[in-house]
Amino acid sequence: MVRQNNIITYYSKYMLALMLFGSNGIVASQISLTSYEIVFLRTLIGSILLLVLFKSANNKIEMPKNKQHLFYLVVSGFAMGVSWMFLYEAYQQIGVSIASLAYYCGPVIVMVLSPLLFKEKFTLPKVAGFVAILFGILLINIQAIHDGKTAWGLFCGVMSATMYAFMVIFNKKAHTITGMRNSMFQLTISFFTVAIFLGLQQGFAINISRGDWLPIFILGFINTGIGCYLYFSSIGNLPVQTVAIFGYIEPLSAVAFSVLFLGEILQPIQFLGSLLVIGGAIFAEGILKQKNPINNTTQY
């Protein structure tokens, strides 16, 4: 009974983490700052909270001994910071639903590159799934352009996915740095990346209105800090297949939230495209048959 209760707890924590990550775009839409300022504050608050949680668990904050893996993690953290800046700019330019779907192509890029980087083999399901995803993205973007969405916004969506792929690839190479330690270092590096960019662009003077404080707190403290804690404290106790399958709740919830709370409307062709993107990803990974899916990393 104790074991069953623990499993339910791990499932609940994982599901809650995914729902929090899926709501990031909704919360960010309530903040009247630039995308770069939002990401700066999000990574600042989130990294501080993870440092506190990591230290409170009696862990030592020390540099990883494997310097090569530390380098990989630094590159991964840099890529995550850049990816988030592109993503939050895409939120503002083309809407949460389309930006989230574009961002979710990141794991597919990892899948395509996996034969070269991780010695994975191409299979018919992977190829078919990749074709379906490409066609889905084409349908989404064609309709987005027709609806007057900016080319810059679509470019940001694509770049967010590309940098996400770099984040995952280099994070996988740093395989001796795991769990909360991995997340803490990566988010902190991401913060410094965004801080340097923001400092060079405009300095650190940020005009935060009274109405921005609550959504900033929610995004940084709850969605990022608490969300990462829930995620990393649960996935190690769940089957890999379960983590991969339920991970698709994140992009689905992002689209659903954007429709429910922001009034964004997916045209029929975009709805079909979104089904092709997510369905193609599930089919390509073959997660119902694979013992070790490629993508078991959430996008938080």
Secondary structure by P-SEA (a helix, b strand, c coil): caaaaaaaaaaaaaaaaaaaaaaaaaaaaaccccaaaaaaaaaaaaaaaaaaaaaaacccccccccaaaaaaaaaaaaaaaaaaaaaaaaaacccaaaaaaaaaaaaaaaaaaccccccccccaaaaaaaaaaaaaaaaaaaaaaaacccaaaaaaaaaaaaaaaaaaaaaaaacccccaaaaaaaaaaaaaaaaaaaaacccccccccccaaaaaaaacccccaaaaaaaaaccccccaaaaaaacaaaaaaaaaaaaacccccccaaaaaaaaaaaaaaaaaaccccccccccccccc
